[in-house]
């Protein structure tokens, strides 16, 4: 019985370490031809690392999230074949003046 308890302790310690890791707000998008399982793999990795999916988009194939910085490299690698685009989530303004 010691092995399962020890394994659980290791998982909890790893989760705590990742949860305290620096996080970044990002928007991750993919071309429309990207299979859904690629997006799901990225979302699962973010949540497993203690990140949060903050919004899932309908008009584009993508989502916004608060992501531990360490996991971004893995997501970029998995999405490389599909040209995943990871951008910092930020406020965007439009020019209200008509020229």
C-alpha positions in Angstrom: 0.0 0.0 0.0 2.9 2.4 0.4 3.5 2.6 -3.4 0.1 4.1 -4.3 0.3 6.5 -1.4 3.8 7.6 -2.4 2.6 8.0 -6.0 -0.3 10.1 -4.9 2.0 12.3 -2.9 4.3 12.8 -5.9 1.3 13.8 -8.1 0.1 16.2 -5.5 3.5 17.8 -5.1 3.9 18.1 -8.9 0.5 19.7 -9.2 1.3 22.2 -6.4 4.6 23.1 -8.1 2.9 23.7 -11.4 0.0 25.6 -9.8 2.5 28.0 -8.2 4.4 28.4 -11.5 4.1 31.7 -13.4 1.1 31.9 -15.6 0.4 33.8 -18.8 -2.9 34.8 -20.4 -2.9 33.6 -24.0 -5.1 33.0 -27.0 -4.3 29.8 -28.8 -5.7 29.4 -32.3 -5.5 26.8 -35.1 -6.4 26.7 -38.8 -9.9 25.4 -39.5 -8.6 22.1 -40.9 -7.0 21.2 -37.5 -8.5 18.0 -36.0 -10.5 18.6 -32.8 -8.3 16.1 -30.9 -5.3 18.5 -31.3 -7.2 21.3 -29.5 -8.5 18.9 -26.9 -4.9 17.7 -26.2 -3.8 21.3 -25.6 -6.7 22.0 -23.3 -6.2 18.9 -21.3 -2.5 19.7 -20.9 -3.3 23.2 -19.7 -5.8 22.0 -17.2 -3.5 19.2 -16.0 -0.8 21.8 -15.4 -3.1 23.9 -13.3 -4.2 26.3 -16.0 -7.7 27.5 -16.8 -9.5 27.7 -20.1 -11.2 31.1 -19.9 -13.0 31.2 -23.2 -13.7 28.9 -26.1 -14.2 30.7 -29.4 -16.9 29.8 -32.0 -15.9 31.9 -34.9 -12.3 30.6 -34.9 -10.8 27.3 -33.9 -9.2 28.3 -30.6 -9.5 29.3 -27.0 -8.2 31.7 -24.4 -6.5 30.5 -21.2 -4.3 31.2 -18.3 -1.5 28.9 -18.8 1.6 27.9 -16.8 4.5 29.2 -18.9 6.2 25.8 -18.8 3.3 24.1 -20.7 3.4 26.6 -23.6 6.4 25.0 -25.3 4.7 21.6 -25.3 1.5 23.1 -26.8 3.5 24.8 -29.5 5.4 21.6 -30.3 2.1 19.5 -30.5 0.5 22.2 -32.7 3.5 22.8 -35.0 2.2 20.5 -37.7 -1.1 22.5 -37.7 0.5 26.0 -37.4 -0.8 26.7 -33.9 -0.7 30.4 -33.1 -0.1 31.3 -29.5 -0.5 35.0 -28.7 -0.6 37.0 -25.5 -4.2 37.8 -24.6 -4.6 41.6 -24.5 -7.1 44.3 -25.0 -7.5 45.4 -28.6 -8.8 48.8 -29.6 -10.3 50.0 -32.8 -9.9 53.5 -34.3 -13.3 55.1 -33.9 -12.5 58.0 -36.2 -13.5 57.7 -39.8 -11.0 59.3 -42.2 
